[in-house]
Each structure stands twice: as structure tokens, then as C-alpha cells.
Amino acid sequence: MSFAAAITNLLQLLQTLGPSHGPPTPPDPEAVAPPDDQAVPGRQNIDWAKIIVAFSLASAIDIALLSVQVHSQLPLVFYFLELAILLAFTCFFIGKTVHSNSPLVAQVLERFGIFFGVSAFFISITIPFPAVWFKCIACFIYVVSWLVIFFCNSYSLVK
């Protein structure tokens, strides 16, 4: 089996795991547009699984090709990046697979997948930074982002 055929089979498998939305339909000019103050269902719901799985697959292929091209040992940070990508992909894959049997477990795995995917993004962004203080700023932004998310989810600002 060739590499392209394996990727095609993997993408088809991932599409069968997620809900099928079909091709987008053109908007009906006769339909009435909802008022601006009402949220359109599904527009704010970003499918993080597809985004992070695509990022994971592309990054894994890039790192694999890089390790073949460079015939020396990669820096340790690449192994942390690979681990974060692997954990994100695994969490999303298992979450999508067990969703019909255990929706709560799937939701927890999806959140862990988002955590590992965002962590992989921050790791990959900081790799080429030349100075340590750039990396410290990126780590600070990473920690502050997670603290804001934690506090916003823990303490509802709207009563």
C-alpha cells in the first residue's frame, strides 16, 4: 500500500467517525435571515477534532520527513512535540469512537485532545525562537490562556 493510499484511507475513516454534513447548500434567497441578536446554531461550534487531527497528521508527517532528512539526533523539544501530537490524536480518535456508548467520556477525551493539541501548537511555535525570553513569553501566554479558560469555566460571569 502506498503512502498516498494510506492517507486517503485514514481520512475516509476519520470522515466516517464524525457526523456527515454533506456538501454545503447555497443559501435560499426566500429564507428569512435571523436577527443579529440570535445565535445561529452550529456557527459558533468549532469542530476542534477535525482541526487538531489535521494539524496532528500534517505535523507528524513533517517531523517524520525531517528526521529522515537530518541524519542526526533531533533536539529533545521535538520529542515533546511528537508526544503532544500523539496524545491529541489519540484522545480525539478514542473520543470519536466511544461517543455513541459513552458521551461523557468522549467529551472529557475531546477536552484533553484540545489541551494536547494546543500544547503541541505552542511547542511548535516556540521551537524556532532564537532567544530564551521569547520562549518565556510564549510560555507565559500559554499559562495565562489556560488560567483564563479555567476561571471562565469555573466561575460563571453571567448569573
DSSP file (Angstrom, degrees, kcal/mol; ACC not computed):
  #  RESIDUE AA STRUCTURE BP1 BP2  ACC     N-H-->O    O-->H-N    N-H-->O    O-->H-N    TCO  KAPPA ALPHA  PHI   PSI    X-CA   Y-CA   Z-CA
    1    1 A M              0   0    0      0, 0.0     2,-0.0     0, 0.0     0, 0.0   0.000 360.0 360.0 360.0 131.8    0.0    0.0    0.0
    2    2 A S     >  -     0   0    0      1,-0.1     4,-2.0     4,-0.0     5,-0.1  -0.302 360.0-111.1 -78.9 165.7    1.4    3.4   -1.0
    3    3 A F  H  > S+     0   0    0      1,-0.2     4,-2.2     2,-0.2     5,-0.2   0.905 117.7  50.5 -62.6 -43.4    1.7    6.3    1.3
    4    4 A A  H  > S+     0   0    0      1,-0.2     4,-2.3     2,-0.2    -1,-0.2   0.884 110.1  50.3 -64.7 -38.4   -1.0    8.3   -0.5
    5    5 A A  H  > S+     0   0    0      2,-0.2     4,-2.4     1,-0.2    -1,-0.2   0.889 109.6  51.1 -67.1 -37.8   -3.4    5.4   -0.4
    6    6 A A  H  X S+     0   0    0     -4,-2.0     4,-2.3     2,-0.2    -2,-0.2   0.914 111.0  47.7 -65.4 -41.8   -2.8    5.0    3.4
    7    7 A I  H  X S+     0   0    0     -4,-2.2     4,-2.6     2,-0.2    -2,-0.2   0.910 111.4  51.1 -64.6 -41.8   -3.5    8.7    3.9
    8    8 A T  H  X S+     0   0    0     -4,-2.3     4,-2.2     1,-0.2    -2,-0.2   0.918 111.0  48.1 -61.8 -43.5   -6.7    8.5    1.8
    9    9 A N  H  X S+     0   0    0     -4,-2.4     4,-2.2     2,-0.2    -1,-0.2   0.893 111.5  50.5 -63.9 -39.3   -7.9    5.5    3.8
   10   10 A L  H  X S+     0   0    0     -4,-2.3     4,-2.4     2,-0.2    -2,-0.2   0.920 110.6  48.3 -64.7 -43.8   -7.2    7.3    7.1
   11   11 A L  H  X S+     0   0    0     -4,-2.6     4,-2.0     1,-0.2    -1,-0.2   0.880 110.9  51.0 -65.2 -37.3   -9.0   10.4    6.0
   12   12 A Q  H  X S+     0   0    0     -4,-2.2     4,-1.7     2,-0.2    -1,-0.2   0.894 109.8  50.8 -65.6 -38.8  -12.0    8.3    4.9
   13   13 A L  H  X S+     0   0    0     -4,-2.2     4,-1.4     1,-0.2    -2,-0.2   0.918 109.9  49.5 -62.8 -43.8  -12.0    6.6    8.3
   14   14 A L  H  X S+     0   0    0     -4,-2.4     4,-1.4     1,-0.2    -1,-0.2   0.864 109.1  52.7 -64.8 -35.4  -12.0    9.9   10.1
   15   15 A Q  H  < S+     0   0    0     -4,-2.0    -1,-0.2     1,-0.2    -2,-0.2   0.845 107.7  51.2 -69.1 -32.3  -14.9   11.2    8.0
   16   16 A T  H  < S+     0   0    0     -4,-1.7    -1,-0.2     1,-0.2    -2,-0.2   0.788 106.6  55.2 -75.0 -25.7  -17.0    8.1    8.8
   17   17 A L  H  < S+     0   0    0     -4,-1.4    -2,-0.2    -5,-0.1    -1,-0.2   0.875 104.9  59.9 -72.5 -36.7  -16.3    8.6   12.5
   18   18 A G  S  < S-     0   0    0     -4,-1.4     2,-0.1     1,-0.1    78,-0.0  -0.411 103.3 -82.4 -88.6 165.6  -17.7   12.2   12.5
   19   19 A P        -     0   0    0      0, 0.0     2,-0.6     0, 0.0    -1,-0.1  -0.425  43.9-125.3 -67.6 141.3  -21.1   13.4   11.6
   20   20 A S        +     0   0    0      1,-0.1    -4,-0.0    -2,-0.1    -5,-0.0  -0.782  30.4 174.6 -91.9 122.9  -21.6   13.8    7.9
   21   21 A H        -     0   0    0     -2,-0.6    -1,-0.1     1,-0.1     0, 0.0   0.605  31.2-145.5-100.7 -15.0  -22.8   17.2    6.9
   22   22 A G        -     0   0    0      2,-0.1    -1,-0.1     3,-0.0     3,-0.1  -0.082  45.6 -32.8  73.5 179.1  -22.7   16.7    3.1
   23   23 A P  S    S-     0   0    0      0, 0.0     2,-0.1     0, 0.0     0, 0.0  -0.392  76.8 -96.3 -70.5 149.8  -21.7   19.5    0.7
   24   24 A P        -     0   0    0      0, 0.0    -2,-0.1     0, 0.0    -3,-0.0  -0.386  37.3-136.9 -66.7 141.8  -22.8   23.0    1.6
   25   25 A T        -     0   0    0     -3,-0.1     3,-0.1    -2,-0.1    -3,-0.0  -0.758  23.7-104.5 -98.1 146.2  -26.0   24.1    0.1
   26   26 A P        -     0   0    0      0, 0.0    -1,-0.1     0, 0.0     2,-0.0  -0.367  47.0 -94.3 -66.8 149.4  -26.4   27.6   -1.4
   27   27 A P        -     0   0    0      0, 0.0     3,-0.0     0, 0.0     0, 0.0  -0.344  35.9-118.7 -66.3 143.9  -28.5   30.0    0.8
   28   28 A D    >   -     0   0    0      1,-0.1     3,-1.1    -3,-0.1    -3,-0.0  -0.732  14.0-153.4 -83.7 119.9  -32.1   30.2    0.0
   29   29 A P  T 3  S+     0   0    0      0, 0.0    -1,-0.1     0, 0.0     0, 0.0   0.733  95.2  57.5 -67.1 -19.1  -33.0   33.8   -1.1
   30   30 A E  T 3  S+     0   0    0      2,-0.1    -2,-0.0    -3,-0.0     2,-0.0   0.687  86.0 101.0 -81.9 -18.7  -36.6   33.3    0.1
   31   31 A A  S <  S-     0   0    0     -3,-1.1     2,-0.5     1,-0.1     0, 0.0  -0.334  77.1-119.4 -70.6 148.9  -35.5   32.4    3.6
   32   32 A V        -     0   0    0     -2,-0.0    -1,-0.1     1,-0.0    -2,-0.1  -0.760  26.2-125.0 -89.3 129.9  -35.7   35.0    6.4
   33   33 A A        -     0   0    0     -2,-0.5     3,-0.1     1,-0.1    -1,-0.0  -0.515  28.0-113.7 -72.8 138.4  -32.4   35.9    8.0
   34   34 A P        -     0   0    0      0, 0.0    -1,-0.1     0, 0.0     6,-0.1  -0.378  40.0 -92.5 -69.5 152.2  -32.3   35.5   11.8
   35   35 A P    >   -     0   0    0      0, 0.0     3,-1.4     0, 0.0     0, 0.0  -0.237  33.9-114.6 -61.0 155.7  -32.0   38.7   13.8
   36   36 A D  T 3  S+     0   0    0      1,-0.3     4,-0.1    -3,-0.1     0, 0.0   0.766 112.3  60.6 -64.5 -26.6  -28.4   39.7   14.7
   37   37 A D  T 3  S+     0   0    0      2,-0.1     2,-0.4     0, 0.0    -1,-0.3   0.596  92.1  78.9 -81.8  -7.9  -29.0   39.2   18.4
   38   38 A Q  S <  S-     0   0    0     -3,-1.4     2,-0.3     1,-0.0     0, 0.0  -0.837  82.3-126.1-100.5 136.8  -29.8   35.5   18.0
   39   39 A A        -     0   0    0     -2,-0.4    -2,-0.1     1,-0.1    -3,-0.0  -0.599  19.2-125.9 -79.7 137.6  -27.0   33.0   17.5
   40   40 A V    >>  -     0   0    0     -2,-0.3     3,-1.7    -4,-0.1     4,-0.6  -0.734  35.4-110.2 -81.7 124.5  -27.2   30.8   14.5
   41   41 A P  T 34 S+     0   0    0      0, 0.0    -1,-0.1     0, 0.0     0, 0.0  -0.288  96.8  12.2 -60.1 135.3  -27.0   27.2   15.7
   42   42 A G  T 34 S+     0   0    0      1,-0.0    -2,-0.0     4,-0.0    -3,-0.0   0.209  99.4  97.4  88.4 -15.5  -23.7   25.5   14.7
   43   43 A R  T <4 S+     0   0    0     -3,-1.7    -1,-0.0     1,-0.2    -4,-0.0   0.893  88.9  39.9 -74.9 -38.2  -21.9   28.6   13.6
   44   44 A Q  S  < S+     0   0    0     -4,-0.6     2,-1.1     1,-0.1    -1,-0.2   0.632  93.8  95.8 -84.5 -13.1  -20.0   29.1   16.9
   45   45 A N        -     0   0    0      2,-0.0     2,-0.4     3,-0.0    -1,-0.1  -0.667  62.4-163.4 -83.0 100.8  -19.4   25.4   17.4
   46   46 A I        -     0   0    0     -2,-1.1     2,-1.7     1,-0.1     3,-0.2  -0.694  21.1-128.9 -84.2 132.7  -15.9   24.8   16.0
   47   47 A D     >  +     0   0    0     -2,-0.4     4,-1.6     1,-0.2     3,-0.4  -0.629  31.9 176.8 -83.2  87.0  -15.1   21.2   15.3
   48   48 A W  H  > S+     0   0    0     -2,-1.7     4,-3.0     1,-0.2     5,-0.3   0.817  72.0  64.7 -62.1 -32.3  -11.8   21.1   17.2
   49   49 A A  H  > S+     0   0    0      1,-0.2     4,-2.4     2,-0.2    -1,-0.2   0.934 104.7  43.2 -59.7 -47.1  -11.3   17.4   16.5
   50   50 A K  H  > S+     0   0    0     -3,-0.4     4,-2.0     2,-0.2    -1,-0.2   0.892 115.5  49.6 -67.2 -38.3  -11.0   17.9   12.7
   51   51 A I  H  X S+     0   0    0     -4,-1.6     4,-2.2     2,-0.2    -2,-0.2   0.945 116.2  40.1 -65.2 -48.0   -8.7   20.9   13.1
   52   52 A I  H  X S+     0   0    0     -4,-3.0     4,-2.9     2,-0.2    -2,-0.2   0.842 113.5  53.8 -75.3 -32.6   -6.4   19.3   15.6
   53   53 A V  H  X S+     0   0    0     -4,-2.4     4,-2.8    -5,-0.3     5,-0.2   0.915 110.5  47.7 -65.5 -41.1   -6.4   15.9   13.8
   54   54 A A  H  X S+     0   0    0     -4,-2.0     4,-2.4    -5,-0.2     5,-0.2   0.923 114.0  47.1 -63.6 -43.1   -5.4   17.7   10.5
   55   55 A F  H  X S+     0   0    0     -4,-2.2     4,-2.6     2,-0.2     5,-0.2   0.911 113.1  49.8 -61.8 -42.7   -2.7   19.6   12.4
   56   56 A S  H  X S+     0   0    0     -4,-2.9     4,-2.7     2,-0.2     5,-0.2   0.920 111.9  46.8 -63.9 -44.7   -1.5   16.3   14.0
   57   57 A L  H  X S+     0   0    0     -4,-2.8     4,-2.1     2,-0.2    -1,-0.2   0.935 115.0  45.2 -65.2 -45.6   -1.4   14.5   10.8
   58   58 A A  H  X S+     0   0    0     -4,-2.4     4,-2.3    -5,-0.2    -2,-0.2   0.915 115.9  47.0 -64.5 -42.1    0.5   17.2    8.9
   59   59 A S  H  X S+     0   0    0     -4,-2.6     4,-2.8    -5,-0.2     5,-0.2   0.899 110.2  52.4 -67.3 -40.3    2.9   17.7   11.8
   60   60 A A  H  X S+     0   0    0     -4,-2.7     4,-2.3    -5,-0.2    -1,-0.2   0.908 111.4  46.7 -63.2 -40.7    3.6   14.0   12.2
   61   61 A I  H  X S+     0   0    0     -4,-2.1     4,-2.6    -5,-0.2    -1,-0.2   0.922 112.9  49.7 -66.9 -42.7    4.4   13.7    8.5
   62   62 A D  H  X S+     0   0    0     -4,-2.3     4,-2.4     1,-0.2    -2,-0.2   0.910 112.8  46.2 -61.9 -42.8    6.6   16.8    8.6
   63   63 A I  H  X S+     0   0    0     -4,-2.8     4,-2.5     2,-0.2    -1,-0.2   0.895 111.9  51.5 -68.3 -38.7    8.5   15.5   11.7
   64   64 A A  H  X S+     0   0    0     -4,-2.3     4,-1.3    -5,-0.2    -2,-0.2   0.924 112.8  45.2 -63.2 -43.1    8.9   12.1   10.2
   65   65 A L  H  X S+     0   0    0     -4,-2.6     4,-2.3     1,-0.2    -2,-0.2   0.882 112.0  52.5 -67.5 -36.9   10.3   13.6    7.0
   66   66 A L  H  X S+     0   0    0     -4,-2.4     4,-2.8     1,-0.2    -2,-0.2   0.909 107.1  51.7 -64.3 -41.7   12.6   15.9    8.9
   67   67 A S  H  < S+     0   0    0     -4,-2.5    -1,-0.2     1,-0.2    -2,-0.2   0.799 112.1  47.1 -68.2 -26.3   14.0   13.0   11.0
   68   68 A V  H  < S+     0   0    0     -4,-1.3    -1,-0.2    -5,-0.2    -2,-0.2   0.873 114.1  46.9 -77.6 -38.4   14.8   11.1    7.7
   69   69 A Q  H  < S+     0   0    0     -4,-2.3     2,-0.7    -5,-0.1    -2,-0.2   0.900 107.8  58.8 -70.8 -41.3   16.4   14.2    6.1
   70   70 A V  S  < S-     0   0    0     -4,-2.8    -1,-0.1    -5,-0.2     4,-0.1  -0.811  72.3-160.2 -92.0 117.0   18.5   15.1    9.1
   71   71 A H        +     0   0    0     -2,-0.7     2,-0.3     2,-0.1    -1,-0.1   0.047  64.7  76.3 -90.3  28.5   20.8   12.2    9.8
   72   72 A S  S    S-     0   0    0     -5,-0.1     2,-0.2     1,-0.0    -2,-0.1  -0.781  95.9 -72.2-127.8 175.3   21.5   13.3   13.4
   73   73 A Q        -     0   0    0     -2,-0.3     3,-0.1     1,-0.1    -2,-0.1  -0.479  48.3-129.1 -70.1 132.3   19.6   13.3   16.6
   74   74 A L        -     0   0    0     -2,-0.2     5,-0.1     1,-0.1    -1,-0.1  -0.460  34.5 -90.7 -76.6 154.8   16.7   15.8   16.8
   75   75 A P    >>  -     0   0    0      0, 0.0     3,-1.4     0, 0.0     4,-0.7  -0.236  37.2-109.2 -61.9 156.9   16.5   18.1   19.8
   76   76 A L  H >> S+     0   0    0      1,-0.3     4,-1.5     2,-0.2     3,-0.8   0.798 113.8  68.3 -58.8 -32.1   14.5   17.0   22.9
   77   77 A V  H 3> S+     0   0    0      1,-0.3     4,-2.2     2,-0.2    -1,-0.3   0.810  92.6  60.2 -62.5 -28.9   11.8   19.5   22.2
   78   78 A F  H <> S+     0   0    0     -3,-1.4     4,-2.6     1,-0.2    -1,-0.3   0.855 102.3  52.2 -65.9 -33.8   10.8   17.6   19.0
   79   79 A Y  H <X S+     0   0    0     -3,-0.8     4,-2.2    -4,-0.7    -1,-0.2   0.870 108.7  49.5 -71.1 -36.0   10.1   14.5   21.1
   80   80 A F  H  X S+     0   0    0     -4,-1.5     4,-2.5     2,-0.2    -2,-0.2   0.899 111.5  50.3 -65.6 -39.3    7.8   16.5   23.4
   81   81 A L  H  X S+     0   0    0     -4,-2.2     4,-2.4     2,-0.2    -2,-0.2   0.930 110.4  48.9 -62.5 -45.7    6.1   17.9   20.3
   82   82 A E  H  X S+     0   0    0     -4,-2.6     4,-2.5     1,-0.2    -2,-0.2   0.899 111.6  49.8 -61.1 -40.8    5.7   14.3   18.9
   83   83 A L  H  X S+     0   0    0     -4,-2.2     4,-2.6     2,-0.2    -2,-0.2   0.915 110.8  48.7 -65.8 -43.0    4.2   13.2   22.3
   84   84 A A  H  X S+     0   0    0     -4,-2.5     4,-2.3     2,-0.2    -2,-0.2   0.903 113.1  47.8 -63.4 -40.8    1.8   16.0   22.5
   85   85 A I  H  X S+     0   0    0     -4,-2.4     4,-2.5     2,-0.2     5,-0.2   0.916 112.1  49.9 -65.8 -42.7    0.6   15.4   18.9
   86   86 A L  H  X S+     0   0    0     -4,-2.5     4,-2.5    -5,-0.2    -2,-0.2   0.919 112.2  47.0 -61.6 -44.7    0.3   11.7   19.6
   87   87 A L  H  X S+     0   0    0     -4,-2.6     4,-2.5     2,-0.2    -1,-0.2   0.888 112.4  49.8 -66.7 -39.2   -1.8   12.3   22.7
   88   88 A A  H  X S+     0   0    0     -4,-2.3     4,-2.2     2,-0.2     5,-0.2   0.945 113.6  45.4 -63.3 -47.8   -4.0   14.8   21.0
   89   89 A F  H  X S+     0   0    0     -4,-2.5     4,-2.5     1,-0.2    -2,-0.2   0.913 114.1  49.3 -62.2 -43.4   -4.7   12.5   18.1
   90   90 A T  H  X S+     0   0    0     -4,-2.5     4,-2.7    -5,-0.2     5,-0.3   0.910 110.1  50.4 -64.4 -43.4   -5.3    9.5   20.4
   91   91 A C  H  X S+     0   0    0     -4,-2.5     4,-2.5     1,-0.2    -1,-0.2   0.924 114.3  43.9 -61.9 -44.5   -7.7   11.4   22.6
   92   92 A F  H  X S+     0   0    0     -4,-2.2     4,-2.6     2,-0.2     5,-0.2   0.900 113.8  50.5 -68.0 -39.5   -9.8   12.6   19.6
   93   93 A F  H  X S+     0   0    0     -4,-2.5     4,-1.7    -5,-0.2    -2,-0.2   0.945 115.4  41.1 -64.2 -48.1   -9.7    9.2   17.9
   94   94 A I  H  X S+     0   0    0     -4,-2.7     4,-2.5     2,-0.2    -2,-0.2   0.901 114.4  53.5 -66.7 -40.5  -10.9    7.4   21.1
   95   95 A G  H  X S+     0   0    0     -4,-2.5     4,-0.5    -5,-0.3    -2,-0.2   0.913 110.9  45.3 -61.3 -43.3  -13.4   10.1   21.9
   96   96 A K  H  < S+     0   0    0     -4,-2.6     4,-0.3     1,-0.2     3,-0.3   0.845 114.4  50.4 -67.8 -32.6  -15.0    9.9   18.4
   97   97 A T  H  < S+     0   0    0     -4,-1.7     3,-0.3    -5,-0.2    -2,-0.2   0.886 117.0  36.5 -74.6 -39.0  -15.0    6.1   18.6
   98   98 A V  H  X S+     0   0    0     -4,-2.5     4,-3.2     1,-0.2     3,-0.5   0.347  86.3 104.2 -96.2   6.8  -16.7    5.8   22.0
   99   99 A H  T  < S+     0   0    0     -4,-0.5    -1,-0.2    -3,-0.3    -2,-0.1   0.869  78.9  50.7 -58.4 -39.8  -19.0    8.7   21.6
  100  100 A S  T  4 S+     0   0    0     -3,-0.3    -1,-0.2    -4,-0.3    -2,-0.1   0.833 119.9  35.7 -70.4 -30.6  -22.1    6.6   21.0
  101  101 A N  T  4 S+     0   0    0     -3,-0.5    -2,-0.2     1,-0.2    -1,-0.2   0.841 133.9  18.9 -89.2 -36.7  -21.5    4.4   24.1
  102  102 A S     X  +     0   0    0     -4,-3.2     4,-2.2    -7,-0.1    -1,-0.2  -0.721  59.7 173.2-138.6  84.0  -20.1    6.9   26.5
  103  103 A P  H  > S+     0   0    0      0, 0.0     4,-2.0     0, 0.0     5,-0.1   0.850  83.3  52.6 -64.3 -32.7  -20.8   10.6   25.6
  104  104 A L  H  > S+     0   0    0      2,-0.2     4,-2.2     1,-0.2     5,-0.2   0.924 110.3  46.8 -68.2 -43.6  -19.3   11.9   28.9
  105  105 A V  H  > S+     0   0    0      1,-0.2     4,-2.6     2,-0.2    -1,-0.2   0.902 111.9  52.4 -62.6 -40.8  -16.1   10.0   28.4
  106  106 A A  H  X S+     0   0    0     -4,-2.2     4,-2.2    -8,-0.2    -1,-0.2   0.890 108.6  50.1 -62.7 -40.0  -16.0   11.3   24.8
  107  107 A Q  H  X S+     0   0    0     -4,-2.0     4,-1.9     2,-0.2    -1,-0.2   0.909 111.5  47.9 -66.5 -41.6  -16.4   14.9   26.0
  108  108 A V  H  X S+     0   0    0     -4,-2.2     4,-2.2     1,-0.2    -2,-0.2   0.920 112.5  49.2 -64.0 -43.5  -13.6   14.5   28.5
  109  109 A L  H  X S+     0   0    0     -4,-2.6     4,-2.5     1,-0.2    -2,-0.2   0.872 108.1  54.3 -64.4 -36.1  -11.3   13.0   25.9
  110  110 A E  H  X S+     0   0    0     -4,-2.2     4,-2.3     2,-0.2    -1,-0.2   0.907 108.3  49.0 -63.9 -40.5  -12.2   15.8   23.5
  111  111 A R  H  X S+     0   0    0     -4,-1.9     4,-2.2     2,-0.2    -2,-0.2   0.888 111.8  48.3 -66.9 -38.2  -11.1   18.4   26.1
  112  112 A F  H  X S+     0   0    0     -4,-2.2     4,-2.8     2,-0.2     5,-0.2   0.891 110.0  53.4 -65.7 -37.8   -7.9   16.5   26.7
  113  113 A G  H  X S+     0   0    0     -4,-2.5     4,-2.5     2,-0.2    -2,-0.2   0.903 108.5  48.8 -62.2 -41.1   -7.4   16.4   23.0
  114  114 A I  H  X S+     0   0    0     -4,-2.3     4,-2.8     2,-0.2     5,-0.3   0.921 111.1  51.3 -63.0 -43.5   -7.8   20.1   22.7
  115  115 A F  H  X S+     0   0    0     -4,-2.2     4,-2.3     1,-0.2    -2,-0.2   0.944 114.0  42.1 -58.8 -49.7   -5.3   20.6   25.6
  116  116 A F  H  X S+     0   0    0     -4,-2.8     4,-2.4     2,-0.2    -1,-0.2   0.865 114.4  52.1 -68.7 -34.9   -2.7   18.4   23.9
  117  117 A G  H  X S+     0   0    0     -4,-2.5     4,-2.0    -5,-0.2    -2,-0.2   0.918 112.0  44.8 -66.3 -43.0   -3.3   19.9   20.5
  118  118 A V  H  X S+     0   0    0     -4,-2.8     4,-2.5     2,-0.2    -2,-0.2   0.886 112.5  52.9 -67.1 -38.2   -2.9   23.5   21.8
  119  119 A S  H  X S+     0   0    0     -4,-2.3     4,-2.5    -5,-0.3    -2,-0.2   0.919 108.7  49.7 -62.0 -42.3    0.1   22.4   23.7
  120  120 A A  H  X S+     0   0    0     -4,-2.4     4,-2.6     2,-0.2    -1,-0.2   0.884 109.3  52.6 -63.1 -38.1    1.6   20.9   20.5
  121  121 A F  H  X S+     0   0    0     -4,-2.0     4,-2.1     2,-0.2    -2,-0.2   0.944 111.1  45.6 -62.4 -47.6    0.8   24.2   18.7
  122  122 A F  H  X S+     0   0    0     -4,-2.5     4,-1.9     1,-0.2    -2,-0.2   0.890 113.1  50.6 -64.5 -38.6    2.7   26.2   21.4
  123  123 A I  H  X S+     0   0    0     -4,-2.5     4,-1.0     1,-0.2    -1,-0.2   0.937 111.8  47.3 -63.4 -44.6    5.6   23.8   21.4
  124  124 A S  H  < S+     0   0    0     -4,-2.6     3,-0.2     1,-0.2    -2,-0.2   0.844 111.0  51.7 -68.2 -31.8    5.9   24.0   17.6
  125  125 A I  H  < S+     0   0    0     -4,-2.1    -1,-0.2     1,-0.2    -2,-0.2   0.872 110.4  48.4 -69.8 -36.2    5.7   27.8   17.6
  126  126 A T  H >< S+     0   0    0     -4,-1.9     3,-0.9     1,-0.2    -1,-0.2   0.625  88.8  84.8 -82.8 -12.2    8.5   28.1   20.2
  127  127 A I  T 3< S+     0   0    0     -4,-1.0    -1,-0.2     1,-0.2    -2,-0.1   0.929  94.3  40.7 -57.5 -48.9   11.0   25.8   18.5
  128  128 A P  T 3  S+     0   0    0      0, 0.0    -1,-0.2     0, 0.0    -2,-0.1   0.523  82.7 122.9 -82.5  -0.4   12.4   28.4   16.1
  129  129 A F    <   -     0   0    0     -3,-0.9     6,-0.1    -4,-0.2    -3,-0.0  -0.387  51.2-154.4 -62.0 130.7   12.5   31.2   18.7
  130  130 A P  S    S+     0   0    0      0, 0.0     2,-0.3     0, 0.0    -1,-0.2   0.851  70.2  53.2 -77.9 -33.3   16.2   32.4   18.9
  131  131 A A  S >> S-     0   0    0      1,-0.1     4,-1.2     0, 0.0     3,-0.5  -0.755  75.3-131.5-109.0 150.6   16.2   33.9   22.4
  132  132 A V  H 3> S+     0   0    0     -2,-0.3     4,-2.2     1,-0.2     5,-0.2   0.847 106.3  61.8 -64.7 -34.2   15.1   32.3   25.7
  133  133 A W  H 3> S+     0   0    0      1,-0.2     4,-2.1     2,-0.2    -1,-0.2   0.816  99.1  55.9 -68.0 -27.7   13.0   35.3   26.6
  134  134 A F  H <> S+     0   0    0     -3,-0.5     4,-2.2     2,-0.2    -1,-0.2   0.915 108.8  47.6 -63.5 -42.4   10.8   34.7   23.5
  135  135 A K  H  X S+     0   0    0     -4,-1.2     4,-2.4     1,-0.2    -2,-0.2   0.874 110.1  52.4 -66.3 -36.7   10.2   31.2   24.8
  136  136 A C  H  X S+     0   0    0     -4,-2.2     4,-2.4     2,-0.2    -1,-0.2   0.895 108.9  49.9 -65.9 -39.6    9.4   32.6   28.2
  137  137 A I  H  X S+     0   0    0     -4,-2.1     4,-2.5     2,-0.2    -2,-0.2   0.918 111.0  49.3 -64.2 -42.7    6.9   35.0   26.8
  138  138 A A  H  X S+     0   0    0     -4,-2.2     4,-2.3     2,-0.2    -2,-0.2   0.903 111.5  49.0 -64.0 -40.8    5.2   32.2   24.8
  139  139 A C  H  X S+     0   0    0     -4,-2.4     4,-2.6     2,-0.2    -1,-0.2   0.894 110.4  51.7 -64.4 -39.4    5.1   30.0   28.0
  140  140 A F  H  X S+     0   0    0     -4,-2.4     4,-2.7     2,-0.2     5,-0.2   0.926 110.5  47.5 -62.0 -45.5    3.6   32.9   29.9
  141  141 A I  H  X S+     0   0    0     -4,-2.5     4,-2.3     2,-0.2    -2,-0.2   0.897 111.9  51.9 -61.9 -40.3    0.9   33.4   27.2
  142  142 A Y  H  X S+     0   0    0     -4,-2.3     4,-2.0     2,-0.2    -2,-0.2   0.940 112.9  43.0 -60.7 -50.0    0.2   29.6   27.3
  143  143 A V  H  X S+     0   0    0     -4,-2.6     4,-2.3     1,-0.2    -2,-0.2   0.917 114.5  49.8 -65.8 -44.0   -0.2   29.5   31.1
  144  144 A V  H  X S+     0   0    0     -4,-2.7     4,-2.6     1,-0.2    -1,-0.2   0.893 108.7  54.1 -62.8 -39.2   -2.3   32.7   31.2
  145  145 A S  H  X S+     0   0    0     -4,-2.3     4,-2.3    -5,-0.2    -1,-0.2   0.936 110.7  44.9 -60.6 -46.4   -4.6   31.4   28.4
  146  146 A W  H  X S+     0   0    0     -4,-2.0     4,-2.6     1,-0.2    -1,-0.2   0.868 112.2  52.3 -68.2 -34.9   -5.3   28.2   30.3
  147  147 A L  H  X S+     0   0    0     -4,-2.3     4,-2.8     2,-0.2     5,-0.2   0.911 109.9  48.8 -65.7 -40.9   -5.9   30.1   33.6
  148  148 A V  H  X S+     0   0    0     -4,-2.6     4,-2.5     2,-0.2     5,-0.2   0.929 113.0  47.5 -63.3 -44.6   -8.4   32.4   31.9
  149  149 A I  H  X S+     0   0    0     -4,-2.3     4,-2.1    -5,-0.2    -2,-0.2   0.919 113.0  49.5 -62.0 -43.4  -10.2   29.4   30.4
  150  150 A F  H  X S+     0   0    0     -4,-2.6     4,-2.2     1,-0.2    -2,-0.2   0.943 114.1  43.6 -61.8 -48.6  -10.2   27.6   33.8
  151  151 A F  H  X S+     0   0    0     -4,-2.8     4,-2.7     1,-0.2    -1,-0.2   0.877 113.1  51.5 -68.2 -36.7  -11.6   30.6   35.6
  152  152 A C  H  < S+     0   0    0     -4,-2.5     5,-0.3    -5,-0.2    -1,-0.2   0.867 115.2  42.8 -67.3 -34.5  -14.2   31.4   33.0
  153  153 A N  H  < S+     0   0    0     -4,-2.1    -2,-0.2    -5,-0.2    -1,-0.2   0.796 118.9  44.6 -79.5 -28.6  -15.4   27.8   33.0
  154  154 A S  H  < S+     0   0    0     -4,-2.2     2,-0.7     1,-0.2    -2,-0.2   0.896 118.3  38.4 -82.1 -41.9  -15.3   27.5   36.8
  155  155 A Y  S  < S-     0   0    0     -4,-2.7     2,-0.3    -5,-0.2    -1,-0.2  -0.906  81.8-140.5-117.7 106.0  -16.8   30.8   37.8
  156  156 A S        -     0   0    0     -2,-0.7    -3,-0.1    -3,-0.2    -4,-0.1  -0.457   7.4-161.6 -67.6 127.1  -19.7   31.9   35.6
  157  157 A L  S    S+     0   0    0     -5,-0.3     2,-0.6    -2,-0.3    -1,-0.2   0.729  77.1  66.8 -81.4 -21.8  -19.6   35.6   34.9
  158  158 A V              0   0    0      1,-0.1    -1,-0.1    -3,-0.0    -2,-0.0  -0.886 360.0 360.0-102.8 124.0  -23.2   35.7   33.8
  159  159 A K              0   0    0     -2,-0.6    -1,-0.1     0, 0.0    -2,-0.0   0.421 360.0 360.0 -93.5 360.0  -25.7   35.0   36.6
